[in-house]
Amino acid sequence: MTQNLSHRIAVAGASGRMGQMLIEAIRVAADCELSGALDVAASPAIGLDATAFLGQISGVAIRADLGGGLKTAHVLIDFTRPEGTLAHLRVCRELGVNLVIGTTGFSDAQKAEIAAAAQDIAIVMAPNMSVGVNVTLKLLEMAAKALSSGYDIEIIEAHHRHKVDAPSGTALKMGEVMADALGRDLKACAVYAREGVTGERDPCSIGFATIRGGDIVGDHTVLFAGTGERIEISHKASSRATYAQGSLRAVRFLAGRKSGLFDMFDVLQLK
């Protein structure tokens, strides 16, 4: 495939664990090219070659200058923090660079800013880019409709000790998908903590339990507990590579699109 037909991709948070996984995936994808690598100005990786951690030379230096790092990019992949992602979003909007957002923890106001930017650029935003997780979300939608009465719903998620938000964006998305399928408002029915004398469980509630420890990449289990039986639907990630491969599918989906806000259900044709 010629260079003109390749997807020119910039990566935010290039020296982080997810950033490095994305860079590695881009390097081995025949239809993708690393065109920029971004990190915060205080990062010790600034100025280093983006693929030095692989023992390779790409000719793309990690830089803090957003304009320079995005100058030749078709799309930016961003798995950073909400404040950083929004700063990147504004520059992408100015430059006409599309965006794949895997960052979680956005407020409603921040989500509204992203939706507004999607009038001018094309964006895929999903709390989890894993193909398997998004298929799991579809299964949960089907299960919630079939088990709409007589079953209590609990979501249990586990991540590494460094994760800063809870519950995970994926767990919240699972809750949203099931609440929508049941005609409920997750904000009204979610229960995030239980302690002391809580009283009987509200049958319309959706419970969340959060575990943080070690190097767990990401485990999610949804429990449908009925009388005499329980159904568990689980997804367990053993490597961030699954998020990287899903992100590249999102990049390919955005090719040729000028505007619009999409999610992984759009990318995977699950709607």
PyMOL commands that set and color helices and strands:
alter all, ss='L'
color gray80, all
select helices_A, chain A and resi 3-5+17-28+52-54+66-70+82-95+108-117+131-146+169-182+186-189+241-254+264-267
alter helices_A, ss='H'
color red, helices_A
select strands_A, chain A and resi 7-11+32-38+62-63+75-78+98-101+122-125+152-159+190-191+206-212+218-225+230-237+260-262
alter strands_A, ss='S'
color yellow, strands_A
deselect
rebuild
show_as cartoon
